[in-house]
Amino acid sequence: QVQLVESGGTLVQPGGSLRLSCAASGFSFAGRAMSWYRQSPGKERERVAAITTDGLPITYAASVEGRFTISRDNAKNMVYLQMDSLKPSDTADYFCSVYDGIQRYWGQGTPVTVSS
């Protein structure tokens, strides 16, 4: 079965950097685009970034453009989100996600808190 396990979330100061990781299994990883989403309390889940099967970024949310970078390693079945110049507004639970053509799968999420 599809499994997505995120890691790397923690408390970080404004202006700091953080790298999130997502370990994927249970499907043909190299054959699927991957996405990162985030959700803050009281807000809808929003897509932060997405990447093609061969590692080209598809899109970034306007709020993170120029600060976040999505990447993947097909040999390791991993997808990453490098987050720089973090702001308090980036505080959220971050989720790795894949759509297999029928349904979207989610990891359990990893919390990121940006605060001094």
C-alpha positions as a printed NumPy array, in Angstrom:
array([[  0.   ,   0.   ,   0.   ],
       [  1.018,   3.609,  -0.527],
       [  3.016,   5.035,   2.352],
       [  4.32 ,   8.559,   2.689],
       [  6.359,   9.462,   5.755],
       [  7.376,  13.07 ,   6.298],
       [ 10.144,  14.234,   8.607],
       [ 12.21 ,  17.302,   9.396],
       [  9.616,  19.633,  10.86 ],
       [ 10.609,  21.571,  13.954],
       [ 10.705,  24.994,  15.607],
       [ 12.81 ,  27.499,  13.683],
       [ 13.412,  31.217,  14.025],
       [ 12.169,  33.704,  11.408],
       [ 14.676,  33.979,   8.601],
       [ 15.919,  30.463,   9.211],
       [ 15.99 ,  27.43 ,   6.943],
       [ 14.606,  23.931,   7.158],
       [ 14.61 ,  20.88 ,   4.924],
       [ 11.643,  18.547,   4.952],
       [ 11.901,  14.98 ,   3.685],
       [  9.298,  12.494,   2.539],
       [  9.985,   8.778,   2.178],
       [  7.624,   7.102,  -0.293],
       [  6.821,   3.434,  -0.786],
       [  4.114,   1.151,  -2.137],
       [  3.91 ,   2.603,  -5.629],
       [  6.06 ,   3.352,  -8.652],
       [  7.664,   6.479,  -7.255],
       [  9.607,   7.436, -10.381],
       [  6.392,   7.384, -12.381],
       [  4.425,   9.89 , -10.314],
       [  4.54 ,  13.624,  -9.807],
       [  4.84 ,  14.535,  -6.147],
       [  3.548,  17.463,  -4.131],
       [  3.967,  19.211,  -0.811],
       [  0.941,  20.753,   0.883],
       [  0.543,  22.623,   4.125],
       [ -2.3  ,  23.398,   6.495],
       [ -2.473,  25.975,   9.273],
       [ -5.102,  25.925,  12.03 ],
       [ -8.4  ,  27.238,  10.727],
       [ -7.209,  27.338,   7.126],
       [ -7.695,  25.084,   4.144],
       [ -4.911,  22.825,   3.012],
       [ -2.933,  24.479,   0.216],
       [ -0.45 ,  23.107,  -2.277],
       [  2.991,  24.544,  -1.667],
       [  4.959,  22.955,  -4.483],
       [  4.876,  20.114,  -6.982],
       [  7.519,  18.335,  -9.025],
       [  7.465,  16.232, -12.174],
       [  8.646,  12.637, -12.425],
       [ 12.029,  13.721, -13.727],
       [ 12.622,  16.43 , -11.148],
       [ 11.337,  19.604, -12.742],
       [  9.295,  21.856, -10.459],
       [  5.734,  22.182, -11.702],
       [  4.528,  24.988,  -9.52 ],
       [  5.08 ,  26.926,  -6.335],
       [  2.496,  28.789,  -4.309],
       [  2.933,  32.538,  -4.717],
       [  3.558,  32.857,  -0.986],
       [  6.677,  30.647,  -1.145],
       [  8.03 ,  31.435,  -4.625],
       [ 11.737,  32.224,  -4.436],
       [ 12.079,  30.878,  -0.883],
       [ 11.132,  27.186,  -1.156],
       [ 12.645,  24.559,  -3.449],
       [ 11.179,  21.14 ,  -4.151],
       [ 13.402,  18.273,  -5.283],
       [ 13.355,  14.503,  -5.524],
       [ 15.679,  11.512,  -5.612],
       [ 14.108,   8.713,  -7.617],
       [ 16.87 ,   6.283,  -6.623],
       [ 15.937,   6.705,  -2.964],
       [ 12.17 ,   7.234,  -3.362],
       [ 12.483,  10.561,  -1.584],
       [ 11.05 ,  14.025,  -2.116],
       [ 12.333,  17.108,  -0.329],
       [ 11.242,  20.641,   0.436],
       [ 14.015,  23.124,   1.146],
       [ 12.567,  26.129,   2.942],
       [ 14.624,  29.308,   3.281],
       [ 13.871,  32.763,   4.657],
       [ 11.11 ,  31.306,   6.754],
       [  8.348,  33.559,   8.042],
       [  5.884,  33.117,  10.905],
       [  3.194,  32.779,   8.233],
       [  4.904,  29.55 ,   7.093],
       [  3.89 ,  27.904,  10.357],
       [  1.801,  24.854,   9.445],
       [  1.659,  21.106,   9.226],
       [  3.38 ,  20.049,   6.008],
       [  2.194,  17.031,   4.047],
       [  3.693,  14.991,   1.249],
       [  1.181,  13.812,  -1.344],
       [  0.807,  11.704,  -4.471],
       [ -2.115,  11.216,  -6.851],
       [ -2.247,   7.846,  -8.58 ],
       [ -4.941,   8.759, -11.103],
       [ -7.711,   7.504,  -8.869],
       [ -7.132,   8.998,  -5.453],
       [ -4.765,  11.284,  -3.59 ],
       [ -2.663,   9.887,  -0.798],
       [ -1.266,  11.8  ,   2.163],
       [  1.407,  11.329,   4.743],
       [  0.809,  11.991,   8.43 ],
       [  2.39 ,  15.425,   8.202],
       [  5.286,  17.103,   9.946],
       [  4.847,  20.319,  11.964],
       [  6.81 ,  23.453,  11.204],
       [  6.706,  26.367,  13.625],
       [  8.404,  29.632,  12.741],
       [  8.739,  31.766,  15.828],
       [ 11.277,  33.695,  17.827]])
